[in-house]
Amino acid sequence: MDCRTMMAPIKTSLFADEPAARAIDFMVEKHMGLVPVTERDGTFAGLISGDSLMGFMLPKTISIMSRVERAMSHASYLDESAEEMQERLVSVRGKTIGELVDRQVRTVTPDTPLIDALMLITGKQYVVPVVDEENKLLGAISFFSVLYGLHEEYDRETAQKAKQKERAQRKLEKEAARKKLEEESDKESEE
């Protein structure tokens, strides 16, 4: 079996020259923690990840530490405020996507045996971009695309519609809960 069989198409492109704010908004909206990025000509540029974004959200004193030091240390003494984190997020949003992407990403071609992509995934590269001979992004393989591809009854469009319906339902539930809290607060202030 080859990678062409299991790759998921990339329906929305994030371009390296766009503001990072677009990538952040896209990742939040789509609940995606790892997204392929291209240049305007469709050439694969790299992956942008929630992990790398969180690195930009750390205070400068911590972000200069090596990953090993960060993993072994505790920074709870810093007592960060939401305003301080928001300030750093605003700074990150002002960068370009290209400044944030990981360009050291292994890719496969449509004809690459699927087992090679699976080895990359198990080696902690959770999304494996599928590119053509000119490095143009064609799609991606992830744990989910493999499971979906192996599930006999899977239909991408049906799954996408179900996801959208579930998100809309959660949004309605959040709005109802917010309204209920407002009503309770209004009642308390009237008393």
C-alpha positions, -999 to 999 in steps of 0.1 A, spaced: 0 0 0 14 35 -8 9 69 7 -15 80 -21 -40 55 -6 -41 71 28 -33 108 23 -59 134 32 -62 163 9 -52 198 22 -84 219 17 -72 252 32 -37 266 25 -17 285 50 10 305 33 44 313 48 41 350 40 8 354 58 5 368 93 8 342 120 -25 355 133 -42 336 104 -25 303 114 -34 308 151 -70 315 142 -71 286 118 -57 262 144 -82 273 170 -111 271 146 -102 237 132 -89 222 164 -57 213 147 -23 213 164 -1 206 134 -7 222 100 12 221 68 24 255 53 33 263 17 48 291 -2 25 309 -26 35 286 -55 24 255 -36 59 244 -26 59 228 9 75 252 34 71 233 67 48 226 96 34 250 122 26 233 155 9 242 187 40 230 204 62 256 186 36 283 192 36 275 230 74 280 229 68 316 217 43 320 246 69 313 272 87 341 290 120 350 274 139 338 305 125 303 300 124 302 262 162 307 261 167 275 281 173 243 262 143 219 259 160 195 282 164 221 309 128 232 305 115 196 307 134 191 340 126 224 356 96 240 372 87 276 365 57 279 388 76 306 407 70 330 378 32 333 386 23 345 350 -8 366 345 -32 362 316 -23 398 305 14 389 302 6 358 282 -18 378 260 9 404 254 32 376 241 4 362 220 -1 396 203 36 397 195 34 362 180 4 371 159 24 399 144 50 376 129 46 358 96 37 321 95 71 315 78 89 327 109 71 301 130 72 270 108 94 240 114 112 236 81 131 204 92 102 181 83 105 147 65 81 143 36 70 114 14 57 111 -22 25 95 -32 44 64 -43 63 60 -10 52 28 8 28 36 36 49 18 61 76 45 57 50 72 66 38 51 96 74 49 108 77 87 107 44 90 127 55 66 153 88 85 155 68 115 167 63 134 134 25 134 138 18 147 103 37 136 73 33 159 43 29 142 9 47 161 -19 53 156 -56 87 156 -73 87 194 -73 80 196 -36 45 208 -41 22 198 -13 -5 173 -23 -18 161 10 -8 148 44 -9 115 63 -17 114 100 -28 88 125 -64 99 118 -61 97 80 -48 62 83 -76 52 106 -102 69 84 -87 52 53 -89 18 69 -124 22 82 -146 6 55 -176 28 61 -158 61 63 -168 90 42 -148 122 46 -177 145 37 -200 128 62 -174 130 89 -167 167 82 -204 175 84 -207 156 117 -177 175 131 -193 208 121 -226 198 136 -209 188 168 -191 221 170 -223 241 163 -240 221 191 -212 229 216 -213 266 206 -251 266 213 -246 249 246 -219 274 256 -242 303 246 -271 288 266 -248 284 297 -236 320 294 -271 333 291 -282 313 322 -252 327 342 -262 363 331 -298 357 341 -287 344 375 -264 373 380 -292 397 371 -315 381 396 -289 383 423 -283 420 416 -320 427 417 -323 412 452 
